[in-house]
Amino acid sequence: MKSVLTVVGALLIVVITALRVFAPPQLDKGMNVVKPHEPYAISAEARALHDDLFIVDLHSDSLLWDRDLLQESDYGQVDLPRLQRGNVAMQVFSATTKSPTGQNYESNEAGTDTITALAIVQGWPYSAWLSLYGRAEFQLKKLLRLVQDSDGQMLFVRNKADLERLLGERKAGKRTVGAMYLIEGAHPLEGEIDNLDRLHAQGLHFVGLTHFFDNRIGGSLHGVSGEGLTPFGREVIKRADALGMNIDIAHASPQMVRDVLALAERPVILSHGGFKGLCDSPRNLDDALMREVAARGGIIGVGYWDATVCDDSPLGVVRAIRYGIELMGLEHIALGSDYDGTVATTFDTSELAALTQAMLDEGFTEDEIRAVMGGNMQRYLLEQLP
Ligand SMILES: [Zn+2]
């Protein structure tokens, strides 16, 4: 009996070790896909302009995966070398902390979760196995460690002084990449408002409200209730305002977006999304609501994947950007890739010059290109950061 147990135990260890080593890269490779394509032709004019831009991307889920982001990988969509080659000046890193099985854009119950298995198989600390707060804190610490280990090539931005330092380094010709932190859904607060203070004290700036399911803050765009802010949700908005944080309305139900716009004192972002009037997808909000977001000073990061833009080529993304400028006004449009967020794209972050090229091809002015690629977010952050 004892020897049987030993064999079973040994087998289990082999299976867990094999899963630990082989499963995460396979999942990452299979879910964060850059579609095969020929290299994009970039003109000398586009290259010169692109190299002179201050580029901000509002949403990447790269912290979710077991990949060294300081090294270039031949899979996934974001790492430091590729951010630098794409001339990205600021990357907002988001934390996914819970995700329902069978996740879809139409309707999800809150009962199931796939991140638990991912956390265990990727060897996250025990504190992040079952606690959603633990998962948010773990990913934030992971980002801070990344910045610390980057030998000055990354800079964590939590206030205006940090941003000004980043702007100075970029102006001096350094390809320093700024990093900010966002929670994708406020369920890691676990219903305790003090947890918002705790994450803020460690560097959280952008507070997403919901992800794919209804939570204690209110209804998701992909949930079942369609409800607006709950009393706890209202408390979160007020506390975020008081702490000088900005709300991310990505994945929020239309009613929740209306409630937030009525209550929040500070302009929101929609970190990754698109326009229903152009691309009629359950992932997008309707044009009238997007105009209200703009009227309250909000900014949308336009996504690069089919559910947000319907045509995921560089030209298709640029046409969505043009649609957004006409709908909301130039100063309200930014980039929100959702890289490494289990989406397939036609270019990774090192290939962002393809967007600059497509904008030039579509007759965008230099001022328009500068604003969309990051100028708008630079202005917004200079106004909003404490
Ligand atoms: Zn998302």
Boltz pocket constraint, residues with backbone or C-beta under 6 A from the ligand:
constraints:
  - pocket:
      binder: B
      contacts: [[A, 184], [A, 250], [A, 251], [A, 272], [A, 338], [A, 341]]
      max_distance: 6.0
